[in-house]
Amino acid sequence: IQSRFGATNPDHDILFTFNGTTSGVRVPNLDWISSDRKGLTFNDATSAAFAMEIDWPKVDVTTFSWQKVLGGEGAHGVMILSPAAVHRLESFDAGRALPKIFRMTKKGKDGKTQIDADLFAGATINTPSMLCVEDYLDALQWSDSVGGLQGLIQRSEANLGVLDRFVSKNSDWIHFLAADPTIRSNTSVCLTLDLNKDQVKKFVSLLETEGVAYDIGSYRDAPDGLRIWCGATVDQEDLEALTPWLKWAYETVKA
């Protein structure tokens, strides 16, 4: 399925996922978003932030998870708002009561609705685990040590490159789920195998039994195959060590 990016209406709000973790696809760029739009763009960057270039003037609401590219703890995330998104919050009347956890505005002293700045200054309804916070701070420090954002992107692209070269040399039995390289994810890399469902299960089980790779089977609703994480926290050398095992598993299953 090819998305008709150019068909988007700049007068409407646009909601999109930058990178599909379960399908191994991504948007190639944000050129299809108008700079003169009246609507807001909502960008789910869960597994794209810190691994892909994001044209920030093109996005108004961006969310991402600590858990994905920097390997932080689950259940924690970040929301980034543009001035246009803040204006929408301050001018929009939901017409109904909202649960406290979803409220991002409050009444100012002048009675007007304004963004609740406390939410962006460390105030929370309940205190999150400080151990999780420290873990993420440590992840950010590590990111700086490998070259910051560009270093993280380069590491992820290099990891994808390892699998790309392997697939090219073994294209008679392994393939990218995303045939078009321009929309191929460099974090959640999905592969298909010329094997039936039971053979794929045996393939994955063999790698787990040998202690080579764990939980690399495709997502339950995706075509049978492999899903290999290639984010920046994975070392290129580890993926290079994995590829001979992939071929071994295939030959073992087919024998």
N, C-alpha and C positions, 0 to 999 in steps of 0.2 A: 504494500500500500504506500503510495507516494503522497505526501501532504502537499496541498496547493497553497503554499505559503503566500504567494502573491495575491490570493483571493481574500485576504483578511481586510476587514473594514476598519479604518483608523478611527471611526466615530464610535466604535463598539469597544467594550472591554475584551481583552484577549487573555485567555488562560492557557498556558502550555507547560510541558515538561521539557527541560533543556536536555536531559539525558535519561533514557529509559533503562533503568537498572536491570529489569527482567528480560528485556528484548535486545539489549546491546546496540541501541541506536541513539542518535543525538540529532539536534538541529545543527545544520552545518554552520550557520551564522545567524545574525539578527538583522540582516539587511532588509528583510521583508517587513520589518516594523517601521512605521512612519515616524519621522522625527517631529512631525506636526500633528500628531494624533490628539484626539479629544478624549478617547477612552484610555483606560489604564491597562498596563500589561502586567500579568501575574506570572512570575517565573518560578517554577518548582526546580530549584537547582540542587536538589538533595545530593546527587552523586556527580555533580558537575563542578561545584564550587571548589576552588583550589586545584582543579585539574584541567580546566578548559578556559579559554579566553571568553569573557563575558563583556559585551558592549554595554556598559552600565547606563549610559544615557537612554538606552532603548528599553530599559526595564523599570517598572515603578514599584512593584512589590516582589521581593525575592526572598525565598526561604531555602535554608539548607540545614543539613544535619551534622552534628559533631561526629556522628558515628562513621560516616562514609570515608571521604578521601583522607582525612587526617587520623582516622582510626580511633576516635574518641568514644565515649560512652553513649549508649543508645538512650532514647527518650529525651534528648536535649537537642534544641535547634535554635536557629537565629533567623530573625526577620529584618530585612533591610527595606526602608521606605524612601521613596523619592518625595520631593516637595509636592508633586501632584497627588501622590497617594495621601499625604498628610492633609492636603486641602480637601480631598474627598471625605476623609474621616471626619473632619471638622464641619463639613457642610451637609453630610448625609444624615437623614433621619430614618432610622430603621422602622419606625412606626410601631415598635413593640419593645418589650423589655428584653435585654440580652443578659445571659448568664455572666456573672462577674469575670469569669476566666476569659471571656471574649471581649470585654470592654477595653477599648484603647483610648477613650476620650473621657473628659470630665468637664463639669461646669466651672468656668473661671470666676473670679471675683466680680466680673462685669456681667455674669450670667450667660456669657456666650460659651458655646462648646469649643473645647480646645484639646489638642493631643495631650495625653497623660505623659508628660516628660519623665515622670518617675520610673516608668517602665524601661526607659533607656538609660537609667542612671543606677541600675542595680537593685531597684525595689521589686520584690516579688510577693505574690500572695502567700506562698509557702517557700521556705528556704530550701534551695536545691542542695544536693550533696556537694560539699566543698572539695571532697576528694575528686569528684568528677570535674569540677572547675579547674583544679590544679593539674589534673591529667591533660585537660585541653590546653592549658597554658604551656605545659611542657611540650605538647604537640606543636604549638606555634613557635616555640623556641627552636625545636628541631627543624621546622620548616625554614626558619632563617638560616640555620646552619647548612642547609643544602641548596641555598640560593634563592630563598623566598618563593614568590609565586611562580616566576619563570622556571626556577629550579624544579618545583613540584610538577609543573606541566611537562617539562622535558623528561623527567623521570617516568611519568605515566606514558608519554608518547614512545619512549624507548622500550618500555615494557610491551606495549602494543606491537612495536616493531619486531620483537622476538617472535611473537605468535604469528605475525604476518609473514615473516620469512619461513617459518615452519609450515604454515598452511600452503604457501606457494610451492614448497618442495614436496608436499604430500597431498596435493589437490585431488588425487585419485580416490581419497577416502575421507578427507576432513575439509570443512568449508566454513566460512563466516556466515552466520545467520543473516547479517546485514551485507548483502552482496555489493551494495554501493559504498565504496570507501569514504565518500564525502560525508556520509551520515553514520559512520561506524564509530561506536563508543571506544574511547581509549581508557576507560575505567572498568566497566562491566562488559567484558568481551565474551560474546556468545558464539558458540561453534556447533555445527551439526556434523554428524558422523554417518557414513554409509553403513549403518547397523540398524537392526530392528530394536524395538523397545526393550526386550529382555536382554539383548546383547549390550545395549547402552548401560543398563543397570549393572551388568556384570563388569563392564569396563570401569565404571566408577568404583564399584566395590573392590576390584583388584587394586586400584591405586590407594584406597583407604587401608586395605589389609597390609600393603607393603609400607605404609606410613609415608607415602609420597605426597598425597594431596587429599584433603578432606572437604566434603560438601561442595564438590565442583559440578554436580549434576545440574542440568538446566532447571529453571523455575518450573513449578508444577503445572502451570498453565501454558508454558512455552513449548515449542517443538522439542522432542527428545534430543539431548545433546549435552554440551558442556557450558558452564559459565565460570570463567576464570577472572578473578579480580586482578586488575593491572594498575591500580592506583599507586600513588607515590610511596606509600608505606611498604610496597613490595620491591625487593631488590631485583634488578635485571638478571643477576647471576642465578637467582633462584628459579626464574622462569626458564632460563637456558638449561638448567639442570632438570626441569620438569619435562621438556619436550621429548627427550629420548624415551622417557617412561610412557608418554602418550602413545608413541609408536609401538612400544613393547606391549602395552595393554591391548591395542588394536590387533596386533598380530596374534596375541594369545587368545583373544576372543574368537578370532576368525579361524584359528587352527582346528 
